[in-house]
Amino acid sequence: MGFFERLKQGLSKTKENLTQKIEKLIIGYADIDEGLLEELEETLIMADVGVKTTDTLMKAVRRGIKKKEINEPADLKPFLAKEIAAILEQDAKPPQEAASPPTVILVIGVNGAGKTTTIGKLCAYYKNQGKSVILAAADTFRAAAIEQLEAWGEKSRATVIKHEAGSDPAAVAFDAVKAAQARKADILIVDTAGRLQTKSNLMEELKKINRVIGREIPGAPHETLLVLDATTGQNAVSQAKLFTQAAPISGVVLTKLDGTAKGGVVIGIKAELSLPVKWIGVGERIDDLRPFEAAAFAKALFE
């Protein structure tokens, strides 16, 4: 099965919660009236598109009706598909790489979002492209975080730079940068602590790691990726808001899309936070994490 087919399969619960509900709604109405629009608005909110994004989409629908772009209920689905694709494609940026290696990728996110697993899959993705990868175990406080990263390193045949549990995360990042430079690695992925995002000490720690990396490699980290669990729906948007206040996030990795009906949160994150979704996870397999493509996502959701 190709990745697009797996994406469609992974979005099946979200399709059920959003696209198929819109289809059923359309069948129930002969004409477009206020009752239909109210039900459509409720459907979008229930699919975790978010209140603010739903409001934006409903305003677009009303404009479409006035401009005769929408003339009957059946016109609503293709119109929404186009509008959602436009939201996702706006300022879309693919994963960034440095002009000269190593590319440094900082990965942040709360515990349980699939952060370390995401790092392992990112590592496998780059290794499959023939790139050399070093992993930095800078999540030094969570029990078994270092061991978990080492297991992924072994699976992907990537070097893991680590210190003892409880040591300074910035010191681990420093040693990893030096190792990446000495070994001429293409990619350095830094795992960071995932304690509660409201804790100011975690945010200070992230800033310190940023400073240490930036001193050694000007312009680094080249990507700061926030890992969010799609199954948490609008909670993921709240987490993203808090993290953006402390770290210059360049993009989002949305995991567990295959296990949720709340995949509409992809649209909410982009529309409400202007954060590009750069990677999505649609399964348990090591190759089920891929760069996000807005057009493919919209097509898989509405096809």
C-alpha positions as CSV (number, residue, x, y, z in Angstrom):
1,M,0.0,0.0,0.0
2,G,1.4,3.4,-1.0
3,F,1.6,6.2,1.5
4,F,-1.4,8.1,0.0
5,E,-3.5,5.0,0.5
6,R,-2.2,4.6,4.1
7,L,-3.0,8.3,4.6
8,K,-6.5,7.8,3.4
9,Q,-6.8,4.7,5.7
10,G,-5.3,6.6,8.6
11,L,-7.8,9.5,8.2
12,S,-10.8,7.1,8.1
13,K,-12.0,8.1,11.6
14,T,-11.7,11.8,10.8
15,K,-13.4,11.3,7.5
16,E,-16.3,9.6,9.3
17,N,-16.5,12.5,11.8
18,L,-16.2,15.3,9.2
19,T,-16.6,14.4,5.5
20,Q,-19.2,11.7,5.8
21,K,-21.2,13.8,8.3
22,I,-21.2,16.7,5.8
23,E,-22.3,14.3,3.0
24,K,-25.2,13.0,5.2
25,L,-26.1,16.6,6.1
26,I,-26.2,17.6,2.4
27,I,-28.5,14.7,1.5
28,G,-31.0,15.9,4.2
29,Y,-31.5,19.3,2.6
30,A,-33.1,20.2,-0.7
31,D,-31.9,23.9,-0.4
32,I,-29.4,25.9,1.5
33,D,-31.0,27.5,4.5
34,E,-30.0,28.7,8.0
35,G,-30.7,25.3,9.5
36,L,-28.3,23.6,7.1
37,L,-25.6,26.2,7.8
38,E,-26.0,25.8,11.6
39,E,-25.7,22.0,11.4
40,L,-22.6,22.4,9.1
41,E,-21.0,24.7,11.7
42,E,-21.7,22.2,14.5
43,T,-20.2,19.4,12.4
44,L,-17.0,21.3,11.8
45,I,-16.6,22.2,15.5
46,M,-17.3,18.5,16.5
47,A,-14.5,17.4,14.2
48,D,-12.1,19.5,16.2
49,V,-11.5,22.0,13.5
50,G,-11.8,24.6,16.3
51,V,-14.3,27.4,16.9
52,K,-12.1,30.2,15.4
53,T,-11.3,28.2,12.3
54,T,-14.9,27.1,11.9
55,D,-16.0,30.7,12.1
56,T,-13.5,31.5,9.2
57,L,-14.8,28.7,7.1
58,M,-18.5,29.6,7.7
59,K,-17.8,33.2,6.7
60,A,-16.2,31.9,3.5
61,V,-19.3,29.6,2.9
62,R,-21.6,32.6,3.3
63,R,-19.5,34.7,0.9
64,G,-19.6,31.7,-1.5
65,I,-23.4,31.7,-1.4
66,K,-23.6,35.4,-2.1
67,K,-21.2,35.2,-5.0
68,K,-23.2,32.2,-6.4
69,E,-20.1,29.9,-6.0
70,I,-22.4,27.7,-3.9
71,N,-25.9,27.3,-5.3
72,E,-27.1,24.0,-3.8
73,P,-26.2,21.8,-0.8
74,A,-24.1,19.5,-3.1
75,D,-21.7,22.5,-3.8
76,L,-20.7,22.7,-0.1
77,K,-18.4,19.7,0.0
78,P,-16.1,20.7,-2.9
79,F,-16.2,24.3,-1.7
80,L,-15.0,23.3,1.8
81,A,-12.4,21.0,0.4
82,K,-11.0,23.9,-1.6
83,E,-11.1,26.3,1.4
84,I,-9.4,23.8,3.7
85,A,-6.7,23.1,1.2
86,A,-6.0,26.8,0.8
87,I,-5.7,27.2,4.6
88,L,-3.2,24.3,4.8
89,E,-1.2,25.4,1.8
90,Q,-0.8,29.0,2.9
91,D,2.9,29.7,3.8
92,A,3.5,25.9,3.7
93,K,7.1,25.1,4.2
94,P,8.7,21.7,3.7
95,P,11.2,20.3,6.4
96,Q,14.3,22.6,6.3
97,E,17.9,21.5,6.0
98,A,21.0,23.6,6.5
99,A,23.0,24.9,3.6
100,S,25.9,23.0,4.9
101,P,25.7,20.1,7.4
102,P,24.9,19.3,10.1
103,T,21.2,20.2,10.1
104,V,20.2,20.5,13.7
105,I,16.6,19.5,14.6
106,L,15.3,20.3,18.1
107,V,12.3,18.2,19.1
108,I,10.0,19.3,21.9
109,G,6.6,18.2,23.2
110,V,4.8,17.0,26.3
111,N,5.3,13.4,27.5
112,G,2.9,11.0,25.9
113,A,2.7,12.8,22.6
114,G,5.0,10.3,20.9
115,K,8.1,12.5,21.0
116,T,10.8,9.9,21.3
117,T,9.0,7.6,18.8
118,T,8.8,10.5,16.4
119,I,12.5,11.1,16.7
120,G,13.2,7.4,15.9
121,K,11.0,7.6,12.8
122,L,12.6,10.9,11.7
123,C,16.0,9.2,12.1
124,A,14.8,6.2,10.0
125,Y,13.4,8.6,7.3
126,Y,16.8,10.5,6.9
127,K,18.8,7.2,7.1
128,N,16.7,5.9,4.2
129,Q,17.7,8.9,2.2
130,G,21.3,7.9,2.7
131,K,22.1,10.6,5.4
132,S,24.1,10.1,8.5
133,V,22.2,10.8,11.7
134,I,23.3,11.5,15.3
135,L,20.7,11.5,18.1
136,A,21.2,13.6,21.3
137,A,19.5,12.2,24.5
138,A,18.8,15.6,26.1
139,D,15.6,14.4,27.8
140,T,17.6,13.6,30.9
141,F,14.9,13.7,33.5
142,R,12.2,11.4,32.3
143,A,12.6,7.8,33.5
144,A,13.8,5.5,30.7
145,A,13.9,8.4,28.1
146,I,17.6,7.8,27.4
147,E,17.1,4.0,27.0
148,Q,14.1,4.5,24.8
149,L,16.2,6.8,22.5
150,E,19.1,4.3,22.5
151,A,16.7,1.5,21.4
152,W,15.6,3.7,18.4
153,G,19.3,4.4,17.7
154,E,20.1,0.7,17.5
155,K,17.1,0.1,15.3
156,S,18.2,2.8,12.9
157,R,21.9,2.3,13.3
158,A,22.4,5.8,14.5
159,T,24.9,7.1,17.1
160,V,23.3,8.3,20.4
161,I,25.1,10.9,22.4
162,K,24.1,10.7,26.1
163,H,25.1,11.6,29.6
164,E,23.8,10.1,32.9
165,A,20.2,10.5,33.9
166,G,19.5,13.9,35.5
167,S,22.5,15.6,33.9
168,D,22.4,19.0,32.2
169,P,20.5,18.8,28.9
170,A,22.4,21.7,27.4
171,A,25.7,19.9,28.1
172,V,24.3,16.8,26.2
173,A,23.3,19.1,23.3
174,F,26.8,20.7,23.3
175,D,28.6,17.3,23.2
176,A,26.2,16.1,20.4
177,V,27.0,19.2,18.3
178,K,30.7,18.6,18.7
179,A,30.2,14.9,17.8
180,A,28.1,15.8,14.7
181,Q,30.8,18.3,13.5
182,A,33.7,15.9,14.2
183,R,31.9,13.0,12.4
184,K,30.6,15.2,9.6
185,A,27.1,14.0,10.3
186,D,24.3,15.2,8.0
187,I,21.5,15.4,10.6
188,L,21.6,16.0,14.4
189,I,18.2,15.4,16.2
190,V,18.0,16.6,19.8
191,D,15.5,15.1,22.1
192,T,14.4,17.5,24.9
193,A,12.5,17.3,28.1
194,G,8.8,16.8,27.9
195,R,7.6,17.9,31.3
196,L,4.4,20.0,31.7
197,Q,4.6,22.9,29.2
198,T,3.5,25.4,31.9
199,K,6.7,24.8,34.0
200,S,8.9,27.9,33.6
201,N,12.1,25.8,34.3
202,L,11.4,23.7,31.2
203,M,11.1,26.8,29.1
204,E,14.4,28.2,30.5
205,E,16.0,24.9,29.7
206,L,14.8,25.1,26.1
207,K,16.2,28.6,25.8
208,K,19.6,27.4,27.2
209,I,19.8,24.5,24.7
210,N,19.0,27.0,21.9
211,R,21.8,29.3,23.0
212,V,24.3,26.5,23.3
213,I,23.5,25.1,19.9
214,G,23.4,28.5,18.3
215,R,26.8,29.4,19.6
216,E,28.5,26.4,18.0
217,I,26.5,26.4,14.8
218,P,25.3,29.9,13.7
219,G,21.6,29.7,12.6
220,A,21.0,26.4,14.4
221,P,18.7,24.8,15.4
222,H,17.5,24.8,11.8
223,E,14.2,23.3,12.8
224,T,12.4,23.3,16.2
225,L,9.6,20.8,15.9
226,L,6.7,20.5,18.3
227,V,5.3,17.0,18.6
228,L,1.5,17.0,19.2
229,D,-0.9,14.0,19.7
230,A,-3.8,14.4,17.3
231,T,-6.0,12.3,19.6
232,T,-6.1,15.2,22.1
233,G,-7.9,17.4,19.6
234,Q,-8.2,21.1,20.7
235,N,-5.9,20.3,23.7
236,A,-3.1,20.0,21.1
237,V,-3.8,23.6,20.0
238,S,-3.7,24.8,23.6
239,Q,-0.3,23.0,24.1
240,A,1.0,24.6,20.9
241,K,0.0,28.1,22.1
242,L,2.0,27.6,25.3
243,F,5.1,26.3,23.6
244,T,5.2,29.1,21.0
245,Q,5.5,31.5,23.9
246,A,8.8,29.9,25.0
247,A,10.5,28.6,21.9
248,P,10.7,29.7,18.2
249,I,8.8,26.7,16.8
250,S,9.2,26.2,13.1
251,G,6.7,23.5,12.6
252,V,4.5,20.8,14.1
253,V,4.6,17.0,14.0
254,L,1.2,15.6,14.4
255,T,1.2,12.0,15.6
256,K,-1.5,9.3,15.9
257,L,-3.7,10.6,13.2
258,D,-4.7,7.0,12.4
259,G,-6.2,6.6,15.9
260,T,-8.5,9.6,16.1
261,A,-11.6,11.2,14.7
262,K,-10.1,14.6,15.6
263,G,-7.8,15.0,12.6
264,G,-9.6,18.3,11.9
265,V,-7.1,19.7,14.4
266,V,-4.6,19.9,11.6
267,I,-6.7,22.7,10.1
268,G,-7.1,24.4,13.4
269,I,-3.4,24.4,14.2
270,K,-2.5,26.0,10.9
271,A,-5.4,28.5,10.8
272,E,-5.2,29.6,14.5
273,L,-1.5,29.5,15.2
274,S,0.0,30.1,11.7
275,L,2.2,27.1,12.4
276,P,2.9,24.8,9.5
277,V,2.3,21.1,10.0
278,K,5.6,19.6,8.7
279,W,5.2,15.9,9.5
280,I,2.3,13.6,10.1
281,G,2.2,10.1,11.6
282,V,-0.5,7.8,10.3
283,G,0.4,4.4,11.8
284,E,2.7,2.3,13.9
285,R,5.2,1.4,11.2
286,I,8.6,3.0,11.1
287,D,7.9,4.6,7.7
288,D,4.5,5.9,8.7
289,L,5.9,9.3,9.5
290,R,6.1,11.5,6.4
291,P,6.5,15.1,5.4
292,F,3.1,16.8,5.4
293,E,1.6,17.6,2.0
294,A,-1.4,19.9,2.2
295,A,-3.0,19.0,-1.1
296,A,-2.6,15.2,-0.4
297,F,-4.1,15.7,3.0
298,A,-7.1,17.6,1.7
299,K,-7.6,15.1,-1.1
300,A,-7.4,12.1,1.3
301,L,-9.9,13.7,3.6
302,F,-12.5,14.7,1.0
303,E,-12.0,12.1,-1.8
